[in-house]
Amino acid sequence: MQAITDAELEAWHDYEVESPREIVALLRQIAEKNQLIRMLIKGEADVCVTSLLAVDPDAGTVVIDCSVSPEQNTRIVAAGTVRCDTSLDKIRIVFGLDNLREVQFEGGTALAAAIPASLIRLQRREFYRMPTPVTNPVRATIPLPADLGGGTAVFPLADISCGGVAIHDSKLQLGTTIGDTFPNCRIDLPEIGPVTCSLQVRNSIDMTLLNNKTSRRLGCQFVDISRGNLAAVQRYITKLERERNARLAGLA
């Protein structure tokens, strides 16, 4: 995992999470999954590999496992602020902890700090796909070439990522040829707005539904998508994640 510079952190405001309930939900998931955390005390020159032991929203604190080195623990406490770098479901999570102090936890020594006021959740487009809502579906309007009947057709999305989308083609209108590209497609993202790009078919799966009808799921890659449109896709994915984490926090 490469180090994150201060300049990169400054540029990643779109990835910043500031909702206290969402932050608690994410930290709890990191603790429950025993994700390793790289604690940078003075940058890459002084790193402690640790784990998150507990999150207490009532007390407003997190508890982190301490270093095996007493000297490093002294440096952690003296540092004032440390940076923590970990991952959750292949999504990179970065946050700072201020004024760590030694505490007793479950019969041993640990480190405690206030729950961070914000954290960075950095999407990794090569891995992460977000399911789109069934109740408020995202729809793609695709111009059909003459050999497929011409005109336009509208398809609901199954999921979305910064690399592309999966489309439900229940009427089997698009064909299954890998590499076929559909230009001038429009994807309407609720509360974000329309995104235009070309979609290229990368995979195809035919599924038999409970009523014995066949439906097709097409995985499509974005082609010629502008930075502005890609930023809109990222904002929508972030919106979906925040809604999901808010639901998880409500169930916690």
Salt bridges, closest charged atoms under 4 A:
ASP6 OD1 - ARG83 NH2 2.53
GLU10 OE2 - HIS13 NE2 3.63
GLU16 OE1 - HIS13 ND1 3.59
GLU22 OE2 - ARG121 NH1 3.02
GLU44 OE1 - ARG38 NH2 2.84
ASP46 OD2 - ARG75 NE 2.62
ASP85 OD2 - ARG92 NH2 2.67
ASP89 OD1 - LYS33 NZ 2.69
GLU126 OE2 - ARG124 NH2 3.20
ASP159 OD1 - ARG129 NE 3.01
ASP159 OD2 - ARG217 NH2 2.74
ASP188 OD2 - ARG186 NH2 3.18
GLU191 OE2 - LYS239 NZ 3.85
ASP206 OD1 - ARG216 NE 2.70
GLU241 OE1 - ARG121 NE 3.14
GLU241 OE2 - ARG244 NH2 3.32
GLU243 OE2 - LYS239 NZ 2.82
